[in-house]
Amino acid sequence: QVQLQESGPGLVKPSQTLSLTCTVSGGSITSGGYYWNWIRQHPGKGLEWIGFIYYTGTAYYNPSLKSRVTISLDTSKIHFSLKLTSVTAADTAVYYCARGARFGVVSRDFDYWGQGTLVTVSS
Amino acid sequence: QSVLTQPPSVSAAPGQKVTISCSGSSSNIGNNHVSWYQQFPGTAPKLLIYDNDKRPSGIPDRFSGSKSGTSATLGFTGLQTGDEADYFCGTWDISLSAVVFGGGTKLTVL
């Protein structure tokens, strides 16, 4: 059973960088066929896809966030991380990591999710 | 404003049938597979339907999915109070080059 767990600060100051890590267990990031995603949910709102990374290190981002986002893979291939720069209150959300099926450059069918972590942007 | 349009809420009595719609365009639903997610308050979404109409292992056949043109539908039969949750549709949008989701529908079992 694949499990994902997000970790990182729950409070970030405006203009600073949000950094989160997702730890994968019960399965391998290096198994092909999957992209490893970050998805966020603003309070009381819908889901917003942030981007994904493949085990090769190739990453793809939502164009709406691309200028501020970096998703990277730890050399251990057990963790993958999210960095979001220049945050504002609009970045306050629950951040989830999730595994998605890989179809070419498309990630979909998110079958395993972390429990989510609330990140609040406030001074 | 979400790219995919869902009704904010639907309701039905226990044991009844209900459907949730997800409307998109040719750049998303019209040319890609749709997945559906169930989310209880304070928990992560759970994959309910993938590839328009397929159920992951462990998902009861009371849940069904379908797609026609630029719209998709999530169906429930034999509604249970435990089905009360938020439901989201999602797919890839070719024009936006991004995964897009609906705004979510709150299902109330009266």
Chai-1 contact restraints between the chains, C-beta under 6 A:
chainA,res_idxA,chainB,res_idxB,connection_type,confidence,min_distance_angstrom,max_distance_angstrom,comment,restraint_id
A,G46,B,S2,contact,1.0,0.0,6.0,A-B,restraint_1
A,G46,B,F101,contact,1.0,0.0,6.0,A-B,restraint_2
A,G46,B,G103,contact,1.0,0.0,6.0,A-B,restraint_3
A,G46,B,G104,contact,1.0,0.0,6.0,A-B,restraint_4
A,L47,B,F88,contact,1.0,0.0,6.0,A-B,restraint_5
A,L47,B,F101,contact,1.0,0.0,6.0,A-B,restraint_6
A,W49,B,A98,contact,1.0,0.0,6.0,A-B,restraint_7
A,W49,B,V99,contact,1.0,0.0,6.0,A-B,restraint_8
A,N62,B,A98,contact,1.0,0.0,6.0,A-B,restraint_9
A,P63,B,S97,contact,1.0,0.0,6.0,A-B,restraint_10
A,Y96,B,A44,contact,1.0,0.0,6.0,A-B,restraint_11
A,V106,B,W92,contact,1.0,0.0,6.0,A-B,restraint_12
A,R108,B,S35,contact,1.0,0.0,6.0,A-B,restraint_13
A,R108,B,W92,contact,1.0,0.0,6.0,A-B,restraint_14
A,D109,B,S35,contact,1.0,0.0,6.0,A-B,restraint_15
A,D109,B,Y50,contact,1.0,0.0,6.0,A-B,restraint_16
A,D111,B,L47,contact,1.0,0.0,6.0,A-B,restraint_17
A,W113,B,A44,contact,1.0,0.0,6.0,A-B,restraint_18
A,Q115,B,A44,contact,1.0,0.0,6.0,A-B,restraint_19
A,G116,B,A44,contact,1.0,0.0,6.0,A-B,restraint_20
